[in-house]
């Protein structure tokens, strides 16, 4: 009997490993179950569930897509854990303890460094994954520093500060030597490479945002119904769109860059706005949406309707719902392919 059980176990593990190596799946965080759901990429059927922390919010992948990082915010102010998940075996690997930088949330990965927002510490932290230690901390001085975007060259990042109503634009540039009060530069004075912050006032509550492919515009949404478009070159507001829909929460651009998709976590509306003309193309009710993931390969959109306990999957060509996946309080979603 023991031998038979061992054989069955080995077969299951082999199937599990084969699936993981194939690398075709969707990952969904369930705050209700405190697990990361692994869905088959095509059928969207549940393949496995992996335990994560007590309040999983956002998820990102390493460039080789072998590792997932899950931030556990615990918005009350006590969160300090980022889960590291092995995607080759679908098992927890270890945790990153972010203390004293509390409430980790938005994350980006670049050059073996995990950047994350620390809402409780009002800053953005760079954690070296090879050295296993924090290597840089950049303060925003703002309240509820939430979501994060890093430009491809790694020299600029944007973050929404929800309760302060601002967007942090941090740029890394060369600056002239510091001029002392004497007015005379020291003999060894040199230019220095530094991060500097610019704040753009976009209004209280602006949370979700996305950046156009050319890097010129940032689109964000406020719960009072406004979409704010920021000119990133001039670092000022370019346009405001009054949607007349309360509870706007997250916003993402479609893979072709032509449409901005905005969800309301209050009314359940999904809005499609033309990026070029700023005109409303379509409105549909799909559920009280929070996190959005654009699946470029299959041209699908996944919307985590957290209060409604399901994920709505939308075909971006027909703009029709193709599946509703029942998940307890879903949030962060990402695809591995």
C-alpha beads as a LAMMPS data file, in Angstrom:
LAMMPS data file: protein, C-alpha beads

337 atoms
336 bonds

1 atom types
1 bond types

-500.0 500.0 xlo xhi
-500.0 500.0 ylo yhi
-500.0 500.0 zlo zhi

Masses

1 110.0

Atoms # bond

1 1 1 0.000 0.000 0.000
2 1 1 2.818 2.374 0.901
3 1 1 4.518 1.695 -2.438
4 1 1 1.288 2.430 -4.331
5 1 1 0.832 5.712 -2.476
6 1 1 4.425 6.652 -3.220
7 1 1 3.893 5.974 -6.932
8 1 1 0.711 8.087 -6.998
9 1 1 2.469 10.922 -5.180
10 1 1 5.378 10.850 -7.636
11 1 1 2.972 10.903 -10.581
12 1 1 1.135 13.923 -9.176
13 1 1 4.392 15.742 -8.555
14 1 1 5.555 14.954 -12.087
15 1 1 2.355 16.366 -13.564
16 1 1 2.664 19.411 -11.347
17 1 1 6.253 20.033 -12.404
18 1 1 5.472 19.481 -16.075
19 1 1 2.671 22.022 -15.912
20 1 1 4.854 24.541 -14.124
21 1 1 7.639 24.175 -16.672
22 1 1 5.119 24.677 -19.484
23 1 1 4.552 28.126 -17.963
24 1 1 1.029 28.781 -19.218
25 1 1 -1.159 29.970 -16.379
26 1 1 -2.871 32.874 -14.660
27 1 1 -2.156 33.707 -11.021
28 1 1 -4.896 35.249 -8.878
29 1 1 -4.572 36.383 -5.268
30 1 1 -7.455 35.536 -2.957
31 1 1 -7.562 37.728 0.133
32 1 1 -10.460 35.695 1.466
33 1 1 -8.596 32.376 1.308
34 1 1 -5.093 33.850 1.813
35 1 1 -3.904 31.881 -1.179
36 1 1 -2.526 32.346 -4.669
37 1 1 -4.731 30.551 -7.178
38 1 1 -3.036 28.938 -10.177
39 1 1 -5.348 28.773 -13.187
40 1 1 -4.841 26.914 -16.457
41 1 1 -4.053 29.594 -19.050
42 1 1 -6.522 28.323 -21.640
43 1 1 -9.464 26.867 -19.746
44 1 1 -8.991 29.076 -16.643
45 1 1 -9.781 26.063 -14.481
46 1 1 -8.144 25.956 -11.052
47 1 1 -4.995 23.836 -11.034
48 1 1 -3.602 24.562 -7.584
49 1 1 -3.725 26.938 -4.630
50 1 1 -0.587 28.153 -2.864
51 1 1 -0.659 29.592 0.695
52 1 1 0.436 33.221 0.987
53 1 1 0.305 35.827 3.760
54 1 1 -2.636 37.215 5.688
55 1 1 -3.483 40.122 3.360
56 1 1 -2.194 39.560 -0.213
57 1 1 -2.641 42.572 -2.495
58 1 1 -0.198 42.769 -5.409
59 1 1 1.837 40.205 -7.343
60 1 1 4.786 40.488 -9.733
61 1 1 7.162 38.019 -11.383
62 1 1 10.896 37.691 -11.824
63 1 1 12.053 38.172 -15.460
64 1 1 12.499 34.404 -15.939
65 1 1 8.965 33.926 -14.541
66 1 1 10.181 31.269 -12.127
67 1 1 9.403 33.315 -9.020
68 1 1 6.400 35.308 -7.838
69 1 1 6.452 38.068 -5.225
70 1 1 3.287 38.789 -3.230
71 1 1 2.926 41.890 -1.061
72 1 1 0.910 41.619 2.145
73 1 1 -0.181 45.146 2.915
74 1 1 -2.328 44.779 6.063
75 1 1 -3.566 48.324 5.534
76 1 1 -4.094 48.893 9.284
77 1 1 -0.373 49.596 9.401
78 1 1 1.230 46.365 10.550
79 1 1 2.056 44.593 7.286
80 1 1 5.720 43.779 6.746
81 1 1 5.848 40.605 4.638
82 1 1 6.462 39.940 0.935
83 1 1 5.986 36.272 0.058
84 1 1 8.408 34.649 -2.377
85 1 1 6.779 31.783 -4.315
86 1 1 8.618 29.156 -6.374
87 1 1 6.634 28.820 -9.605
88 1 1 8.514 25.693 -10.690
89 1 1 7.031 23.737 -7.794
90 1 1 4.129 26.030 -6.785
91 1 1 5.385 26.189 -3.213
92 1 1 6.277 29.037 -0.830
93 1 1 10.037 29.604 -0.877
94 1 1 10.610 32.199 1.826
95 1 1 9.375 35.593 3.066
96 1 1 11.003 39.001 2.869
97 1 1 10.537 40.922 6.111
98 1 1 10.275 44.612 5.177
99 1 1 10.462 46.026 8.728
100 1 1 10.837 48.860 9.559
101 1 1 9.286 49.760 6.187
102 1 1 5.693 48.804 6.864
103 1 1 2.696 48.134 4.609
104 1 1 4.391 46.962 1.392
105 1 1 2.090 47.220 -1.613
106 1 1 3.027 48.158 -5.195
107 1 1 6.116 46.417 -6.609
108 1 1 8.415 46.368 -9.638
109 1 1 11.398 44.147 -10.425
110 1 1 14.569 45.384 -12.119
111 1 1 18.154 44.083 -12.219
112 1 1 17.792 41.687 -9.264
113 1 1 16.240 44.471 -7.220
114 1 1 12.700 44.485 -5.881
115 1 1 11.281 47.988 -5.600
116 1 1 8.175 48.383 -3.458
117 1 1 6.022 51.091 -1.907
118 1 1 5.935 51.157 1.897
119 1 1 2.749 52.999 2.773
120 1 1 3.357 52.933 6.508
121 1 1 6.792 54.504 6.080
122 1 1 5.819 56.974 3.326
123 1 1 8.602 55.802 1.075
124 1 1 9.752 53.599 -1.791
125 1 1 12.283 50.905 -1.010
126 1 1 14.842 49.087 -3.160
127 1 1 15.625 45.569 -1.904
128 1 1 18.607 43.713 -3.405
129 1 1 17.487 40.118 -3.912
130 1 1 21.031 38.748 -4.194
131 1 1 22.316 40.513 -1.096
132 1 1 19.011 40.009 0.742
133 1 1 18.998 43.520 2.100
134 1 1 17.606 46.999 1.561
135 1 1 19.969 49.091 -0.539
136 1 1 18.032 52.331 -1.002
137 1 1 15.089 54.187 0.518
138 1 1 13.448 57.176 -1.162
139 1 1 10.944 59.112 0.901
140 1 1 7.834 60.554 -0.684
141 1 1 6.675 62.485 2.377
142 1 1 3.164 61.672 1.180
143 1 1 0.282 59.683 2.609
144 1 1 -0.698 56.233 1.311
145 1 1 2.053 55.760 -1.290
146 1 1 0.368 52.916 -3.100
147 1 1 1.103 51.810 -6.682
148 1 1 4.388 51.938 -8.533
149 1 1 5.626 52.104 -12.145
150 1 1 9.266 52.072 -13.251
151 1 1 10.254 53.223 -16.744
152 1 1 12.121 50.727 -18.970
153 1 1 15.448 52.568 -18.562
154 1 1 15.157 52.392 -14.766
155 1 1 15.786 56.122 -14.341
156 1 1 12.259 57.292 -13.573
157 1 1 9.414 55.924 -11.518
158 1 1 5.912 57.067 -10.702
159 1 1 3.846 56.369 -7.589
160 1 1 0.356 57.406 -6.533
161 1 1 -0.029 58.919 -3.071
162 1 1 -3.735 58.282 -2.595
163 1 1 -4.583 60.282 0.525
164 1 1 -2.275 63.180 -0.334
165 1 1 -3.754 63.360 -3.830
166 1 1 -0.390 63.481 -5.570
167 1 1 1.808 61.529 -7.935
168 1 1 5.504 61.208 -7.105
169 1 1 7.779 61.511 -10.114
170 1 1 11.245 60.366 -9.097
171 1 1 14.068 60.892 -11.629
172 1 1 17.692 59.814 -11.424
173 1 1 19.946 62.410 -13.047
174 1 1 23.384 63.975 -12.878
175 1 1 23.448 67.197 -10.841
176 1 1 26.176 69.857 -10.481
177 1 1 28.389 69.784 -7.388
178 1 1 26.841 71.233 -4.260
179 1 1 27.855 74.857 -3.848
180 1 1 28.795 75.567 -0.203
181 1 1 27.827 78.865 1.482
182 1 1 31.345 80.207 0.812
183 1 1 30.567 80.289 -2.897
184 1 1 33.787 78.408 -3.608
185 1 1 33.689 74.821 -4.843
186 1 1 36.050 72.358 -3.141
187 1 1 38.961 71.168 -5.297
188 1 1 37.537 67.653 -5.528
189 1 1 33.941 68.731 -6.278
190 1 1 32.226 66.488 -8.808
191 1 1 28.850 66.022 -10.413
192 1 1 26.659 63.535 -8.621
193 1 1 23.998 61.031 -9.671
194 1 1 20.899 61.472 -7.511
195 1 1 17.189 60.721 -7.314
196 1 1 14.993 63.835 -7.153
197 1 1 11.243 63.982 -6.600
198 1 1 8.607 66.136 -8.274
199 1 1 5.034 66.071 -6.956
200 1 1 2.031 66.493 -9.253
201 1 1 -1.297 67.320 -7.608
202 1 1 -3.956 65.107 -9.213
203 1 1 -6.597 65.143 -6.462
204 1 1 -7.325 63.058 -3.389
205 1 1 -8.164 59.419 -4.024
206 1 1 -6.288 58.927 -7.299
207 1 1 -5.005 55.372 -7.054
208 1 1 -4.847 53.191 -10.156
209 1 1 -2.828 54.496 -13.086
210 1 1 -1.134 53.496 -16.313
211 1 1 1.437 55.036 -18.649
212 1 1 1.161 55.234 -22.427
213 1 1 3.629 53.209 -24.487
214 1 1 5.473 56.335 -25.638
215 1 1 5.951 57.366 -22.002
216 1 1 4.375 60.788 -22.570
217 1 1 1.123 60.460 -20.638
218 1 1 -0.030 59.032 -17.330
219 1 1 -3.724 58.230 -16.886
220 1 1 -5.167 57.962 -13.386
221 1 1 -8.667 57.855 -11.901
222 1 1 -10.324 59.370 -8.846
223 1 1 -13.326 58.103 -6.844
224 1 1 -15.193 61.366 -7.533
225 1 1 -15.557 60.257 -11.150
226 1 1 -12.670 62.078 -12.809
227 1 1 -9.980 60.651 -15.060
228 1 1 -6.817 62.746 -14.862
229 1 1 -4.331 62.776 -17.747
230 1 1 -0.817 63.962 -16.854
231 1 1 1.742 65.284 -19.330
232 1 1 4.875 63.507 -18.091
233 1 1 7.254 65.720 -20.045
234 1 1 5.852 68.955 -18.616
235 1 1 4.908 67.279 -15.299
236 1 1 1.484 68.865 -15.168
237 1 1 -2.145 67.963 -15.762
238 1 1 -3.003 67.875 -19.454
239 1 1 -6.722 67.057 -19.299
240 1 1 -9.566 66.032 -17.005
241 1 1 -12.493 63.826 -17.995
242 1 1 -15.662 63.854 -15.906
243 1 1 -17.168 60.388 -16.291
244 1 1 -20.026 61.085 -13.854
245 1 1 -19.396 57.618 -12.389
246 1 1 -18.557 57.496 -8.690
247 1 1 -16.011 55.105 -7.184
248 1 1 -13.448 54.987 -10.018
249 1 1 -10.632 52.831 -8.732
250 1 1 -8.237 51.278 -11.248
251 1 1 -7.351 52.044 -14.855
252 1 1 -5.370 50.166 -17.514
253 1 1 -4.583 50.746 -21.166
254 1 1 -5.418 47.994 -23.640
255 1 1 -2.480 46.158 -25.268
256 1 1 -2.853 48.219 -28.472
257 1 1 -2.716 51.420 -26.412
258 1 1 -5.888 52.818 -27.981
259 1 1 -8.310 52.451 -25.079
260 1 1 -8.273 53.227 -21.360
261 1 1 -10.349 50.788 -19.310
262 1 1 -11.618 52.150 -15.997
263 1 1 -13.538 50.306 -13.278
264 1 1 -15.715 51.542 -10.458
265 1 1 -15.533 49.681 -7.176
266 1 1 -18.761 51.421 -6.143
267 1 1 -21.138 51.071 -9.111
268 1 1 -19.655 48.042 -10.892
269 1 1 -19.274 49.936 -14.175
270 1 1 -16.510 49.290 -16.691
271 1 1 -15.764 52.266 -18.936
272 1 1 -13.898 52.255 -22.252
273 1 1 -12.350 55.642 -23.131
274 1 1 -10.608 56.445 -26.407
275 1 1 -7.050 57.509 -25.581
276 1 1 -6.740 59.826 -28.594
277 1 1 -10.118 61.582 -28.418
278 1 1 -10.871 61.217 -24.665
279 1 1 -14.403 60.151 -25.618
280 1 1 -16.413 57.379 -23.975
281 1 1 -16.689 54.419 -26.331
282 1 1 -18.682 52.007 -24.217
283 1 1 -20.010 51.359 -20.717
284 1 1 -20.967 47.998 -19.247
285 1 1 -21.638 46.661 -15.767
286 1 1 -19.362 43.775 -14.806
287 1 1 -19.084 44.026 -11.017
288 1 1 -17.297 46.217 -8.506
289 1 1 -13.841 46.150 -10.035
290 1 1 -10.480 46.584 -8.360
291 1 1 -7.279 45.089 -9.817
292 1 1 -6.971 44.855 -13.615
293 1 1 -4.631 42.635 -15.617
294 1 1 -4.229 42.951 -19.395
295 1 1 -3.364 39.611 -20.997
296 1 1 -1.605 40.765 -24.172
297 1 1 -1.040 37.305 -25.582
298 1 1 -4.714 36.300 -25.592
299 1 1 -6.092 39.874 -25.772
300 1 1 -8.114 39.371 -22.591
301 1 1 -8.734 41.576 -19.589
302 1 1 -9.043 40.172 -16.068
303 1 1 -10.863 42.306 -13.496
304 1 1 -10.783 41.391 -9.817
305 1 1 -14.213 42.301 -8.469
306 1 1 -13.092 42.119 -4.855
307 1 1 -16.359 42.969 -3.036
308 1 1 -18.309 40.612 -5.315
309 1 1 -15.986 37.613 -4.869
310 1 1 -15.238 36.877 -8.511
311 1 1 -12.925 37.669 -11.402
312 1 1 -14.540 38.867 -14.628
313 1 1 -12.697 37.873 -17.825
314 1 1 -13.374 40.118 -20.828
315 1 1 -12.584 39.480 -24.499
316 1 1 -11.042 42.764 -25.653
317 1 1 -12.134 42.245 -29.264
318 1 1 -15.833 41.663 -28.595
319 1 1 -15.827 43.439 -25.215
320 1 1 -17.976 40.679 -23.822
321 1 1 -17.497 38.703 -20.636
322 1 1 -16.220 35.246 -21.515
323 1 1 -15.941 33.834 -18.012
324 1 1 -16.646 34.603 -14.386
325 1 1 -14.308 32.911 -11.911
326 1 1 -15.574 32.645 -8.332
327 1 1 -12.754 33.699 -5.993
328 1 1 -13.040 34.902 -2.399
329 1 1 -12.054 38.589 -2.407
330 1 1 -9.679 38.509 -5.414
331 1 1 -7.090 41.250 -5.899
332 1 1 -3.752 41.057 -7.734
333 1 1 -3.700 39.115 -11.028
334 1 1 -0.863 38.294 -13.405
335 1 1 -0.166 35.905 -16.258
336 1 1 2.790 33.609 -16.800
337 1 1 3.428 32.675 -20.409

Bonds

1 1 1 2
2 1 2 3
3 1 3 4
4 1 4 5
5 1 5 6
6 1 6 7
7 1 7 8
8 1 8 9
9 1 9 10
10 1 10 11
11 1 11 12
12 1 12 13
13 1 13 14
14 1 14 15
15 1 15 16
16 1 16 17
17 1 17 18
18 1 18 19
19 1 19 20
20 1 20 21
21 1 21 22
22 1 22 23
23 1 23 24
24 1 24 25
25 1 25 26
26 1 26 27
27 1 27 28
28 1 28 29
29 1 29 30
30 1 30 31
31 1 31 32
32 1 32 33
33 1 33 34
34 1 34 35
35 1 35 36
36 1 36 37
37 1 37 38
38 1 38 39
39 1 39 40
40 1 40 41
41 1 41 42
42 1 42 43
43 1 43 44
44 1 44 45
45 1 45 46
46 1 46 47
47 1 47 48
48 1 48 49
49 1 49 50
50 1 50 51
51 1 51 52
52 1 52 53
53 1 53 54
54 1 54 55
55 1 55 56
56 1 56 57
57 1 57 58
58 1 58 59
59 1 59 60
60 1 60 61
61 1 61 62
62 1 62 63
63 1 63 64
64 1 64 65
65 1 65 66
66 1 66 67
67 1 67 68
68 1 68 69
69 1 69 70
70 1 70 71
71 1 71 72
72 1 72 73
73 1 73 74
74 1 74 75
75 1 75 76
76 1 76 77
77 1 77 78
78 1 78 79
79 1 79 80
80 1 80 81
81 1 81 82
82 1 82 83
83 1 83 84
84 1 84 85
85 1 85 86
86 1 86 87
87 1 87 88
88 1 88 89
89 1 89 90
90 1 90 91
91 1 91 92
92 1 92 93
93 1 93 94
94 1 94 95
95 1 95 96
96 1 96 97
97 1 97 98
98 1 98 99
99 1 99 100
100 1 100 101
101 1 101 102
102 1 102 103
103 1 103 104
104 1 104 105
105 1 105 106
106 1 106 107
107 1 107 108
108 1 108 109
109 1 109 110
110 1 110 111
111 1 111 112
112 1 112 113
113 1 113 114
114 1 114 115
115 1 115 116
116 1 116 117
117 1 117 118
118 1 118 119
119 1 119 120
120 1 120 121
121 1 121 122
122 1 122 123
123 1 123 124
124 1 124 125
125 1 125 126
126 1 126 127
127 1 127 128
128 1 128 129
129 1 129 130
130 1 130 131
131 1 131 132
132 1 132 133
133 1 133 134
134 1 134 135
135 1 135 136
136 1 136 137
137 1 137 138
138 1 138 139
139 1 139 140
140 1 140 141
141 1 141 142
142 1 142 143
143 1 143 144
144 1 144 145
145 1 145 146
146 1 146 147
147 1 147 148
148 1 148 149
149 1 149 150
150 1 150 151
151 1 151 152
152 1 152 153
153 1 153 154
154 1 154 155
155 1 155 156
156 1 156 157
157 1 157 158
158 1 158 159
159 1 159 160
160 1 160 161
161 1 161 162
162 1 162 163
163 1 163 164
164 1 164 165
165 1 165 166
166 1 166 167
167 1 167 168
168 1 168 169
169 1 169 170
170 1 170 171
171 1 171 172
172 1 172 173
173 1 173 174
174 1 174 175
175 1 175 176
176 1 176 177
177 1 177 178
178 1 178 179
179 1 179 180
180 1 180 181
181 1 181 182
182 1 182 183
183 1 183 184
184 1 184 185
185 1 185 186
186 1 186 187
187 1 187 188
188 1 188 189
189 1 189 190
190 1 190 191
191 1 191 192
192 1 192 193
193 1 193 194
194 1 194 195
195 1 195 196
196 1 196 197
197 1 197 198
198 1 198 199
199 1 199 200
200 1 200 201
201 1 201 202
202 1 202 203
203 1 203 204
204 1 204 205
205 1 205 206
206 1 206 207
207 1 207 208
208 1 208 209
209 1 209 210
210 1 210 211
211 1 211 212
212 1 212 213
213 1 213 214
214 1 214 215
215 1 215 216
216 1 216 217
217 1 217 218
218 1 218 219
219 1 219 220
220 1 220 221
221 1 221 222
222 1 222 223
223 1 223 224
224 1 224 225
225 1 225 226
226 1 226 227
227 1 227 228
228 1 228 229
229 1 229 230
230 1 230 231
231 1 231 232
232 1 232 233
233 1 233 234
234 1 234 235
235 1 235 236
236 1 236 237
237 1 237 238
238 1 238 239
239 1 239 240
240 1 240 241
241 1 241 242
242 1 242 243
243 1 243 244
244 1 244 245
245 1 245 246
246 1 246 247
247 1 247 248
248 1 248 249
249 1 249 250
250 1 250 251
251 1 251 252
252 1 252 253
253 1 253 254
254 1 254 255
255 1 255 256
256 1 256 257
257 1 257 258
258 1 258 259
259 1 259 260
260 1 260 261
261 1 261 262
262 1 262 263
263 1 263 264
264 1 264 265
265 1 265 266
266 1 266 267
267 1 267 268
268 1 268 269
269 1 269 270
270 1 270 271
271 1 271 272
272 1 272 273
273 1 273 274
274 1 274 275
275 1 275 276
276 1 276 277
277 1 277 278
278 1 278 279
279 1 279 280
280 1 280 281
281 1 281 282
282 1 282 283
283 1 283 284
284 1 284 285
285 1 285 286
286 1 286 287
287 1 287 288
288 1 288 289
289 1 289 290
290 1 290 291
291 1 291 292
292 1 292 293
293 1 293 294
294 1 294 295
295 1 295 296
296 1 296 297
297 1 297 298
298 1 298 299
299 1 299 300
300 1 300 301
301 1 301 302
302 1 302 303
303 1 303 304
304 1 304 305
305 1 305 306
306 1 306 307
307 1 307 308
308 1 308 309
309 1 309 310
310 1 310 311
311 1 311 312
312 1 312 313
313 1 313 314
314 1 314 315
315 1 315 316
316 1 316 317
317 1 317 318
318 1 318 319
319 1 319 320
320 1 320 321
321 1 321 322
322 1 322 323
323 1 323 324
324 1 324 325
325 1 325 326
326 1 326 327
327 1 327 328
328 1 328 329
329 1 329 330
330 1 330 331
331 1 331 332
332 1 332 333
333 1 333 334
334 1 334 335
335 1 335 336
336 1 336 337
